[in-house]
Amino acid sequence: MLDNNKGILGVTLRLTTIFSKMRQFSRCFNRSTKSLSRRTSSLGSSDLFEYTFGRFLFNEELHRAERRIQFDVGALARATCHSVGRCINSGDFNRVLKITFNDGSAVLARLPYKTTVPKYHTVASEAATLVLLRAYGVPVPKVLAYSLDQTNPVGNEYVIFERLEGTPLSDQRFSMDTKTRVNIMRQIADVERRFMSIHFLVNGSLYYRRDLDSSQRVILVLNDIVVSLAA
C-alpha cells in the first residue's frame, strides 16, 4: 500500500509540474494573440477561405497561401443540410468550419489544406478511422458525410462530422484541483486502453473498401472497413 501511495504521489507531483508549465506558456501565448483574436472575431464571409489559426515566424505569406482554401460556401451548406436534415443559421472558419443550425446544434466541416497530400487518401482514411474507433467505443465524432474529390459542388474535399458536446479541457485545465486532474488523466489512459485493444493483422491505413481501387490488396477489419497494404 505504501508503494502504491508513493507511486500516486509521484504521478500527482509530475502532473502538477506539467500543468504549472502549461499555465506559464498559456499566459505568454494569450498576451501575444490578443490582437489576432480581436481581428478574427469579426471575420467576414471572404475570410472563411483564409488561415486564421495562428501566425508564422518565417515565410508567413507562403504558409498562409498554402493554407488558403477557396470553396463554395453555399454548396457546403447544402451538403451539410443534406447530411443532417437541418437548415444552416451561421458559421465561422478556423481551419475547421463550425456550422450552427437554427435549433442551436452544430456540426463541423473539415477541409484539408493544399499541403495535405495525398488529399484523396487522407480524407478517405480519416473518415474510415473515425467510424472504426467509434465502433470500438472510443469517444470520437460521428462522421455524417465526406467527399474525396475536389470536383464536387463544394470545390474541395471535406469531412462533415458531429460536434461533441462538453467543455474543452483547455478552458478548465488551469482552474482544476489535483484530484480532478488525476481523474482526467485516468480517463485519458482508459481511452488509450481502448485504442490498444484494437488488433490488426497487418500494418497500413484504414479505408472503406469502396474508396480504393479494386486491384489494391486489403485486409478486412470491420464490415466494409479494410486495411490497405499499399495506400
Buried (B, 14 or more C-beta within 10 A) or exposed (E): EEEEEEEEEEBBEEBEEEBEEEEEEEEEEEEEEEEEEEEBEEBEEEBBBBBBEEEEEEEEEEBBEEBEBEBBBEBBBBBBBEBBEBEBEEBBBBBBBBBBBEEEBBBBBBBBBEEBEEBBBBBBBBBBBBBBBBEEEBEBBEBBBBBBEBEBEBBBBBBBBBBEEEEEEEEEBEEBEEEEBBEBBEEEEEBEEEEEEEEEEEEBBBBBBEBBEEEEEBEEBEEEBBBBEEB
